[in-house]
Amino acid sequence: FLPQIQLGSFFLRSDDALNSFGYKLQNRAVTAQDFNPALLNNPGETNHFVSRIQLLQPIFNGGMGINGKQAANAMSRAAQYDHLRAQETITFNAIQAFEGLALAKAYEDVMVAAVASAEGHVRQARSMVEAEMATEADLLQAQVYLSGLQQQLIEVRNMMAVAGENIKLLTAVNTELPLAAHIEAVDPTVLVFATELDSLGGSARSDILSRREQADAAGQMVAVAQGSMLPHINMSIQRDFYSQEDLFGDDARSWSLGVYATWDIFKGMQNIGEVKKARAQKRAAEYVVQFETRQARVQATEALLAAQAAHEKVMVARGAVDAAREGLRIVTNQYREGLASMVNLLDVQAAAIMAEGNLVQAQHDYQVGMANLEYSGAVAQ
């Protein structure tokens, strides 16, 4: 619907009688002898240079221009939403990578403490064997158990190194220094979040908004296709400069104004086919919006339930850790007094290590779950 301005330059050469006389007439170069019948019928070859500036202004095109512009604007907004969703995805992946590194570091702390405790059991068993208060089998059991924990510590440290490399890959930071996440204990009193979905329930996510804009653009394209079946009215204003010798000469000038009305009554069903195609694309885009909106709400619900479960697991795991630590203290004292066997002691320590590991995993799941709450659109960002 905006005007168009065109610049053009033309070179024409002809021996056509009508064109040759017209070229002279446009250059205001006609003389009396040019009306000689012999010269009129056989003018010879004539050169003609034309330079033109032309303004084209659509007056009415069935809304094709306006609707096409609105469709382009909608697709531009959709691209912006897609870019925003890409940023959100990168952020969520970064959080997952960081929490993976944090999980590996927390596991390392658990295993380091477990190895130190097992080393203490070995020392205690050795002293009791030397004092003939325990059998050699107790010492061997303690040593085998310590060896197993040391192997697990090696695996955990390898897992932490791999997680650090993933962080380097994500951040494009190439450093020889090992990376480790700073871990702060999660206070159970702050593990609070919404127990219900946001009122939009994931439907306000940037990727869903992008699909809506794409559906709106498809609707505008239906109007564009329908507009092609209506009459079109356009205006043209042009200024011509003529010369018989120079490409950009100015021997003579003229201007013209024209208003044109056209209407494609029948184009072999092409217009009707374009309208049907545009309508089908609009319906497909609307179906995509409906399906992905429902899918987003399911994903938001899943994220909320997972976060709630992670919250509860943290609370349960904290209680289990406290109980396991106290149980380990009691059985350790009982073994020292000869009231418990090494098997009992090692079983209790294994349970304590498992409880510590469960707490670490639960805290990791909670942190990732909270990030997923925002990423899925379960809560407003």
Backbone hydrogen bonds, N-H to C=O, Kabsch-Sander energy under -0.5 kcal/mol:
donor,donor_aa,acceptor,acceptor_aa,energy
4,Q,56,L,-2.9
6,Q,54,Q,-2.8
8,G,52,R,-2.7
10,F,50,V,-3.2
12,L,48,H,-2.9
14,S,46,T,-1.8
20,S,16,D,-2.7
21,F,17,A,-2.0
22,G,18,L,-2.3
23,Y,19,N,-2.7
24,K,20,S,-1.9
25,L,21,F,-2.4
26,Q,22,G,-2.4
27,N,23,Y,-1.7
28,R,25,L,-1.3
29,A,24,K,-2.9
34,D,31,T,-1.1
35,F,32,A,-1.8
36,N,33,Q,-1.5
40,L,36,N,-2.8
41,N,37,P,-2.5
42,N,38,A,-1.6
46,T,14,S,-2.5
48,H,12,L,-2.1
49,F,243,S,-3.5
50,V,10,F,-2.5
51,S,241,F,-2.6
52,R,8,G,-3.2
53,I,239,R,-2.1
54,Q,6,Q,-2.8
55,L,237,I,-3.6
56,L,4,Q,-3.2
56,L,54,Q,-0.5
57,Q,235,M,-2.9
59,I,233,I,-2.6
60,F,233,I,-2.4
64,M,61,N,-1.2
67,N,63,G,-2.7
68,G,64,M,-2.1
69,K,65,G,-2.2
70,Q,66,I,-2.4
71,A,67,N,-2.3
72,A,68,G,-2.2
73,N,69,K,-2.4
74,A,70,Q,-2.3
75,M,71,A,-2.2
76,S,72,A,-2.1
77,R,73,N,-2.3
78,A,74,A,-2.3
79,A,75,M,-2.2
80,Q,76,S,-1.8
81,Y,77,R,-2.3
82,D,78,A,-2.4
83,H,79,A,-2.2
84,L,80,Q,-2.2
85,R,81,Y,-2.5
86,A,82,D,-2.1
87,Q,83,H,-1.9
88,E,84,L,-2.3
89,T,85,R,-2.5
90,I,86,A,-2.3
91,T,87,Q,-2.4
92,F,88,E,-2.5
93,N,89,T,-2.6
94,A,90,I,-2.3
95,I,91,T,-2.3
96,Q,92,F,-2.4
97,A,93,N,-2.4
98,F,94,A,-2.7
99,E,95,I,-3.0
100,G,96,Q,-2.0
101,L,97,A,-1.9
102,A,98,F,-2.6
103,L,99,E,-2.6
104,A,100,G,-2.1
105,K,101,L,-2.3
106,A,102,A,-2.4
107,Y,103,L,-2.6
108,E,104,A,-2.1
109,D,105,K,-2.2
110,V,106,A,-2.2
111,M,107,Y,-2.6
112,V,108,E,-2.9
113,A,109,D,-2.2
114,A,110,V,-2.2
115,V,111,M,-2.9
116,A,112,V,-2.3
117,S,113,A,-2.2
118,A,114,A,-2.6
119,E,115,V,-2.6
120,G,116,A,-1.7
121,H,117,S,-1.8
122,V,118,A,-2.2
123,R,119,E,-2.4
124,Q,120,G,-2.5
125,A,121,H,-3.0
126,R,122,V,-2.6
127,S,123,R,-2.4
128,M,124,Q,-2.3
129,V,125,A,-2.3
130,E,126,R,-2.6
131,A,127,S,-1.6
132,E,129,V,-1.5
133,M,128,M,-3.8
134,A,128,M,-1.0
138,D,135,T,-0.7
139,L,135,T,-1.0
140,L,136,E,-2.2
141,Q,137,A,-2.6
142,A,138,D,-2.2
143,Q,139,L,-2.3
144,V,140,L,-2.6
145,Y,141,Q,-2.4
146,L,142,A,-2.3
147,S,143,Q,-2.3
148,G,144,V,-2.0
149,L,145,Y,-1.9
150,Q,146,L,-2.4
151,Q,147,S,-1.9
152,Q,148,G,-2.0
153,L,149,L,-2.3
154,I,150,Q,-1.9
155,E,151,Q,-2.0
156,V,152,Q,-2.5
157,R,153,L,-2.4
158,N,154,I,-2.0
159,M,155,E,-2.3
160,M,156,V,-2.3
161,A,157,R,-2.1
162,V,158,N,-2.2
163,A,159,M,-2.3
164,G,160,M,-2.1
165,E,161,A,-1.9
166,N,162,V,-1.9
167,I,163,A,-1.7
168,K,164,G,-2.0
169,L,165,E,-2.4
170,L,166,N,-2.4
171,T,167,I,-2.5
172,A,168,K,-1.3
173,V,168,K,-1.1
174,N,172,A,-0.6
175,T,173,V,-0.8
183,I,181,A,-0.6
187,D,185,A,-0.6
190,V,187,D,-2.0
191,L,188,P,-0.9
192,V,190,V,-2.4
198,D,378,A,-2.7
201,G,198,D,-1.2
202,G,377,G,-1.3
203,S,200,L,-2.0
205,R,202,G,-1.5
209,L,205,R,-2.4
210,S,206,S,-1.9
211,R,207,D,-1.7
212,R,208,I,-2.0
213,E,209,L,-2.0
214,Q,210,S,-2.2
215,A,211,R,-2.1
216,D,212,R,-2.3
217,A,213,E,-2.4
218,A,214,Q,-2.1
219,G,215,A,-1.9
220,Q,216,D,-2.0
221,M,217,A,-1.8
222,V,218,A,-1.0
223,A,219,G,-1.3
224,V,220,Q,-1.8
225,A,221,M,-2.3
226,Q,222,V,-2.4
227,G,223,A,-2.2
228,S,224,V,-1.2
229,M,226,Q,-1.5
230,L,227,G,-1.5
232,H,262,T,-3.4
233,I,60,F,-3.3
234,N,260,Y,-2.7
235,M,57,Q,-2.5
236,S,258,G,-3.2
237,I,55,L,-2.6
238,Q,256,S,-2.3
239,R,53,I,-2.7
240,D,254,S,-2.9
241,F,51,S,-2.7
242,Y,252,A,-3.0
243,S,49,F,-1.9
249,G,246,D,-1.2
251,D,242,Y,-1.9
252,A,242,Y,-1.3
254,S,240,D,-1.9
256,S,238,Q,-2.0
258,G,236,S,-2.8
260,Y,234,N,-3.5
262,T,232,H,-2.8
265,I,263,W,-1.4
270,Q,267,K,-1.1
273,G,269,M,-2.3
274,E,270,Q,-2.2
275,V,271,N,-2.2
276,K,272,I,-2.3
277,K,273,G,-2.4
278,A,274,E,-2.4
279,R,275,V,-2.5
280,A,276,K,-2.2
281,Q,277,K,-2.2
282,K,278,A,-2.1
283,R,279,R,-2.4
284,A,280,A,-2.3
285,A,281,Q,-2.2
286,E,282,K,-2.4
287,Y,283,R,-2.4
288,V,284,A,-2.1
289,V,285,A,-2.0
290,Q,286,E,-2.4
291,F,287,Y,-2.8
292,E,288,V,-2.8
293,T,289,V,-2.1
294,R,290,Q,-2.0
295,Q,291,F,-2.8
296,A,292,E,-2.4
297,R,293,T,-1.9
298,V,294,R,-2.0
299,Q,295,Q,-2.5
300,A,296,A,-2.5
301,T,297,R,-2.4
302,E,298,V,-2.7
303,A,299,Q,-2.4
304,L,300,A,-2.3
305,L,301,T,-2.6
306,A,302,E,-2.5
307,A,303,A,-2.2
308,Q,304,L,-2.5
309,A,305,L,-2.5
310,A,306,A,-2.4
311,H,307,A,-2.3
312,E,308,Q,-2.2
313,K,309,A,-2.5
314,V,310,A,-2.1
315,M,311,H,-1.8
316,V,312,E,-2.5
317,A,313,K,-3.0
318,R,314,V,-2.2
319,G,315,M,-1.5
320,A,316,V,-2.2
321,V,317,A,-2.4
322,D,318,R,-2.2
323,A,319,G,-2.2
324,A,320,A,-2.7
325,R,321,V,-2.7
326,E,322,D,-2.0
327,G,323,A,-2.5
328,L,324,A,-2.4
329,R,325,R,-2.2
330,I,326,E,-2.2
331,V,327,G,-2.6
332,T,328,L,-2.3
333,N,329,R,-1.9
334,Q,330,I,-2.2
335,Y,331,V,-2.7
336,R,332,T,-2.0
337,E,333,N,-1.6
338,G,335,Y,-1.2
339,L,334,Q,-3.5
340,A,334,Q,-0.8
345,L,341,S,-2.1
346,L,342,M,-2.9
347,D,343,V,-2.3
348,V,344,N,-2.2
349,Q,345,L,-2.2
350,A,346,L,-2.5
351,A,347,D,-2.1
352,A,348,V,-2.0
353,I,349,Q,-2.8
354,M,350,A,-2.3
355,A,351,A,-2.2
356,E,352,A,-2.4
357,G,353,I,-2.6
358,N,354,M,-2.7
359,L,355,A,-2.0
360,V,356,E,-2.2
361,Q,357,G,-2.5
362,A,358,N,-2.4
363,Q,359,L,-2.4
364,H,360,V,-2.1
365,D,361,Q,-2.8
366,Y,362,A,-2.2
367,Q,363,Q,-2.2
368,V,364,H,-2.5
369,G,365,D,-2.4
370,M,366,Y,-2.4
371,A,367,Q,-1.6
372,N,368,V,-2.4
373,L,369,G,-1.5
374,E,370,M,-1.1
375,Y,371,A,-2.2
376,S,372,N,-2.7
377,G,373,L,-0.5
377,G,374,E,-0.7
378,A,373,L,-1.8
379,V,373,L,-1.1
